[in-house]
Amino acid sequence: MTAGGRRSVVVTPCGDGGPILVRGADVIEDADGTAHVVTRPVVALCTCEKSQRLPWCDGTHKAVERGRRRREGAA
């Protein structure tokens, strides 16, 4: 907690194509301005924009990256 009684929020990027981990947030606002209440201590936000659960990461970036590597290897 900070001096004002609010929790501090820590943001950690997880590398190329991976999610952004957010620790300590109460609400996440998406690009459309929709507020999403956070009920967990840490949430993963999608950065690949392919998740079926936006704004949350559902692991789709793994399949997107795997497909990209296959296409580059075939070229």
C-alpha positions as CSV (number, residue, x, y, z in Angstrom):
1,M,0.0,0.0,0.0
2,T,1.1,3.5,-0.6
3,A,0.8,6.4,1.9
4,G,-2.6,7.3,0.5
5,G,-4.0,3.8,1.2
6,R,-4.0,2.8,-2.4
7,R,-2.2,-0.2,-3.7
8,S,0.7,0.4,-6.1
9,V,0.3,-1.1,-9.5
10,V,3.3,-2.9,-11.1
11,V,3.4,-3.5,-14.9
12,T,5.7,-6.1,-16.3
13,P,6.0,-6.8,-20.1
14,C,6.6,-10.4,-20.9
15,G,8.6,-10.1,-24.1
16,D,7.8,-10.1,-27.8
17,G,4.2,-11.0,-28.5
18,G,3.6,-12.0,-24.9
19,P,1.2,-10.4,-22.5
20,I,1.7,-7.5,-20.1
21,L,1.3,-8.6,-16.4
22,V,-0.4,-6.1,-14.2
23,R,-0.2,-6.6,-10.4
24,G,-2.3,-4.6,-8.0
25,A,-4.9,-3.0,-10.3
26,D,-8.5,-2.7,-9.3
27,V,-9.8,-1.8,-12.8
28,I,-8.4,-2.1,-16.3
29,E,-9.8,0.2,-19.0
30,D,-9.6,-1.1,-22.6
31,A,-9.0,0.9,-25.8
32,D,-12.8,1.5,-26.1
33,G,-13.0,2.9,-22.6
34,T,-14.8,-0.1,-21.1
35,A,-13.8,-0.6,-17.5
36,H,-13.0,-4.3,-16.5
37,V,-13.0,-5.0,-12.8
38,V,-9.9,-6.9,-11.7
39,T,-10.6,-9.7,-9.2
40,R,-7.2,-11.3,-9.1
41,P,-3.9,-10.0,-7.7
42,V,-2.2,-10.4,-11.1
43,V,-3.8,-10.3,-14.6
44,A,-2.3,-10.8,-18.0
45,L,-3.3,-8.3,-20.7
46,C,-3.2,-9.4,-24.3
47,T,-0.8,-7.5,-26.6
48,C,-1.2,-9.7,-29.8
49,E,-4.9,-8.6,-30.1
50,K,-5.9,-12.2,-31.1
51,S,-7.3,-13.3,-27.7
52,Q,-10.9,-14.5,-27.6
53,R,-11.1,-12.9,-24.1
54,L,-9.8,-9.4,-24.7
55,P,-8.5,-7.5,-22.9
56,W,-7.2,-10.6,-21.1
57,C,-4.5,-12.9,-22.5
58,D,-5.7,-16.4,-23.3
59,G,-2.4,-17.7,-24.7
60,T,-3.2,-17.3,-28.3
61,H,0.1,-15.4,-28.9
62,K,1.8,-18.8,-28.6
63,A,0.0,-20.2,-31.6
64,V,0.4,-16.9,-33.5
65,E,4.2,-17.0,-32.9
66,R,4.4,-20.7,-33.7
67,G,2.6,-20.1,-37.1
68,R,4.9,-17.2,-37.9
69,R,8.0,-19.3,-37.3
70,R,6.7,-22.1,-39.5
71,R,6.0,-19.6,-42.4
72,E,9.5,-18.0,-42.0
73,G,11.1,-21.4,-42.0
74,A,9.3,-22.5,-45.2
75,A,10.4,-19.4,-47.1
